[in-house]
């Protein structure tokens, strides 16, 4: 599995949301304005993630949801473009793998966009759509739950998996951590999902004040230990800037 969709996937989501009748690959590549290999990789990731389907005519279109709507693709298209730019800025400041994440209506956390070259270590076995059964162990999911009691209430803790020795599996302990996240303005996952990897995530509120998305970085724990304060500052600063720009 990969940690997140390739760079440019958020723009590809927007493109297919704006073209519900579908596009051929050449048209998608041209409108994305990315190298052919990069555009193809983004489209392939959307197909693999179940967001986009290939038609019998060889074009690509959004996969209908249960009510004939576009499901996660329609929701992703509502996320402003400047948040994709924020992912780029976060990667620039931290030189770590950076992500944009959103909580979806089916209680998955979608990693909508990512920045980071291939030499950067990836979190093993973390899918591009984080299911509710993994949310308790992932920083991006925790920060999105911390600012929404409705999201937290739908996360059943009776059978949470212990992925590592530091995974939180007790609901009361998680609730204490969510309160700390609200106080501090960021979430930290220190080897809670995968041994040797840590993540930092910060919320991004929409113009109505709802925490609609978050920005996050992941890196080897040893790397975070050498620059923890700087990394937290970068993640929270870029998230606050993205929020201010969203208000304009």
Residue pairs with C-beta under 8 A, 6 or more apart in sequence:
1 124
1 125
1 126
1 127
1 128
2 45
2 122
2 127
2 128
3 97
3 99
3 111
3 114
3 122
3 123
3 126
3 128
3 218
4 97
4 99
4 111
4 113
4 114
4 126
4 128
5 42
5 45
5 46
5 49
5 111
5 112
5 113
5 114
5 128
6 38
6 41
6 42
6 45
6 114
7 38
7 42
7 113
7 114
7 115
8 32
8 34
8 38
8 39
8 42
8 113
9 42
9 45
9 46
9 112
9 113
9 114
10 76
10 79
10 81
10 83
10 84
10 100
10 112
10 113
11 32
11 34
11 42
11 81
11 84
12 28
12 32
12 39
12 42
12 43
12 46
12 52
13 46
13 51
13 73
13 76
13 77
13 112
14 76
14 77
14 81
15 23
15 28
15 31
15 32
16 22
16 23
16 28
16 46
16 51
16 52
16 60
16 61
16 62
16 73
17 62
17 70
17 73
17 74
17 76
17 77
18 77
19 61
20 61
20 62
20 70
21 61
22 55
22 57
22 59
22 60
22 61
23 31
23 59
23 60
23 61
24 58
24 59
24 60
25 39
25 40
25 43
25 60
28 39
28 43
28 60
29 36
29 39
29 40
32 39
32 42
34 42
43 52
43 60
45 128
46 52
46 60
46 73
47 53
47 54
47 60
49 128
49 129
50 63
50 129
51 62
51 63
51 71
51 72
51 73
51 76
52 60
52 61
52 62
52 63
52 73
53 60
53 61
53 62
53 63
54 60
55 61
62 70
62 71
62 73
62 74
63 70
63 71
63 73
64 70
64 71
65 71
65 72
65 74
70 77
71 104
71 105
71 106
72 104
72 106
72 108
72 110
72 129
75 102
75 104
75 105
76 102
76 110
76 112
79 100
79 102
79 112
79 212
79 213
80 245
80 246
82 242
82 245
82 246
83 100
83 113
83 204
83 213
83 215
83 242
83 246
84 100
84 113
86 100
86 204
86 215
86 238
86 239
86 241
86 242
87 98
87 99
87 100
87 113
87 114
87 115
87 215
88 98
88 115
89 238
89 241
90 98
90 115
90 215
90 217
90 234
90 235
90 238
91 97
91 98
91 115
91 116
91 217
93 234
93 237
93 238
94 217
94 219
94 230
94 231
94 234
94 235
96 116
96 120
96 217
96 218
96 219
96 223
96 231
97 114
97 115
97 116
97 120
97 121
97 122
97 217
97 218
97 219
98 114
98 115
98 116
98 215
98 216
98 217
99 111
99 113
99 114
99 140
99 215
99 216
99 217
99 218
100 111
100 112
100 113
100 114
100 213
100 214
100 215
101 109
101 110
101 111
101 112
101 130
101 140
101 141
101 144
101 201
101 213
101 214
101 215
101 216
102 109
102 110
102 112
102 144
102 212
102 213
102 214
103 109
103 110
103 141
103 144
103 145
103 148
103 151
103 212
104 110
104 129
107 132
107 135
107 151
107 154
107 155
108 129
108 130
108 131
108 132
109 129
109 130
109 135
109 138
109 140
109 141
109 144
110 128
110 129
110 130
111 128
111 129
111 130
111 140
112 213
120 219
121 197
121 219
121 220
123 193
123 194
123 197
123 199
123 218
124 194
124 197
125 194
126 134
126 138
126 193
126 194
130 138
130 140
130 141
132 154
132 155
132 156
133 160
133 161
134 141
134 161
134 163
134 193
135 141
135 142
135 145
135 155
136 142
136 155
136 157
136 160
136 167
136 168
136 169
136 174
137 160
137 161
137 163
137 164
137 167
137 168
137 189
137 192
137 193
138 189
138 192
138 193
138 199
139 187
139 188
139 189
139 192
139 199
139 200
139 201
139 216
140 187
140 199
140 201
140 214
140 216
142 174
142 177
142 178
142 181
142 187
142 189
142 201
143 181
143 186
143 187
143 201
143 202
143 203
143 211
143 214
143 216
144 151
144 203
144 211
144 213
144 214
145 151
145 152
145 155
145 178
146 152
146 178
146 179
146 181
146 182
146 187
146 203
147 182
147 203
147 205
147 211
148 210
148 211
152 175
152 178
157 169
157 170
157 171
157 174
160 167
160 168
160 169
161 167
161 169
162 169
163 192
163 193
163 194
164 191
164 192
164 193
164 194
164 195
165 191
166 190
166 191
166 192
167 192
167 193
168 174
168 177
168 192
177 187
181 187
185 202
185 203
185 236
186 200
186 201
186 202
186 232
186 235
186 236
187 199
187 200
187 201
187 202
188 198
188 199
188 200
188 232
189 198
189 199
189 200
189 201
190 198
190 221
190 224
191 197
191 198
191 221
193 199
196 220
196 221
196 222
197 218
197 219
197 220
197 221
198 218
198 219
198 220
198 221
198 224
199 216
199 217
199 218
199 219
200 216
200 217
200 224
200 231
200 232
200 235
201 214
201 215
201 216
201 217
201 235
202 214
202 215
202 216
202 235
202 236
202 238
202 239
202 240
203 211
203 213
203 214
203 239
204 211
204 212
204 213
204 214
204 215
204 239
204 242
204 243
204 246
205 211
205 212
205 243
205 246
206 212
206 213
206 246
207 246
207 247
214 239
215 235
215 238
215 239
215 242
216 235
217 231
217 234
217 235
219 231
224 231
